[in-house]
Amino acid sequence: MPVDPLWNSTTARQLAAQRRPGALIRIGRQHQAWTLAVLAERIGCSPATVSRLERRARIADLALVHRAAREVGVPGHLLMTSLAPPPASATAATRVPASQRDVEEDPMRRRTLLTATAAAGPAALLLGLDDALAATPAPPGAGPPPAHCTTRGRTHGSWPPCPV
């Protein structure tokens, strides 16, 4: 069976190399002079689904892609090339961190640091509040503290008076 010259064109080969099966289906549909509705009816879906199939880079329904490609005449080798995963790049597979700090800085360490910081804030406020309450001046007209209070380290004017 002879192959249509469309599929030997530079455009078709580039689309296959770019991993764009939807674009191959679109040029096949346009070559047949079919509307979205005509192709949709032939493969059993809506015109909107065909439109999404032609526009998207990611394939949602592989069976539908195969039906549409077969219907518009995309040769199997071009379709398989367009569906193949891209070759793995060496840089993605072998990422070397710039410094030891990059290795140590993972999300768990950041969460631990943030949790510790969040807990330290209220603790500092509470300690400051305790100091502020301890340094509260005595009410007006209060006399000097009893002798046993000053021996415990409390100074004149502190409030509340120490219990006996």
Residue pairs with C-beta under 8 A, 6 or more apart in sequence:
3 75
4 31
4 73
6 12
6 27
6 28
6 31
7 73
7 74
7 75
7 78
11 27
12 24
12 27
12 78
13 78
15 23
15 24
15 27
15 82
16 24
16 78
16 79
16 81
16 82
17 81
18 82
19 57
19 82
19 83
19 84
19 86
20 57
20 82
21 59
21 65
21 69
21 74
21 79
21 82
21 83
22 53
22 54
22 55
22 56
22 57
22 59
22 65
23 54
24 69
24 74
24 78
24 79
24 82
25 39
25 50
25 53
25 54
25 65
25 68
25 69
25 72
25 74
26 54
28 69
28 72
28 73
28 74
29 36
29 39
29 50
29 54
29 68
29 72
31 72
31 73
32 72
32 73
34 42
34 72
35 47
36 47
36 50
36 51
37 47
39 50
39 68
39 71
39 72
40 46
40 47
40 49
40 50
42 71
43 50
43 64
43 67
43 68
43 71
44 67
45 64
49 64
50 68
52 60
53 60
53 61
53 64
53 65
53 68
59 65
59 83
62 83
65 79
65 83
66 79
69 79
97 103
134 158
135 158
136 158
136 159
137 157
137 158
137 159
138 157
138 158
138 159
138 161
139 159
142 159
142 161
144 156
145 154
145 156
145 158
145 161
145 162
146 161
146 162
146 164
148 162
148 164
149 158
149 161
149 162
150 156
152 162
154 162
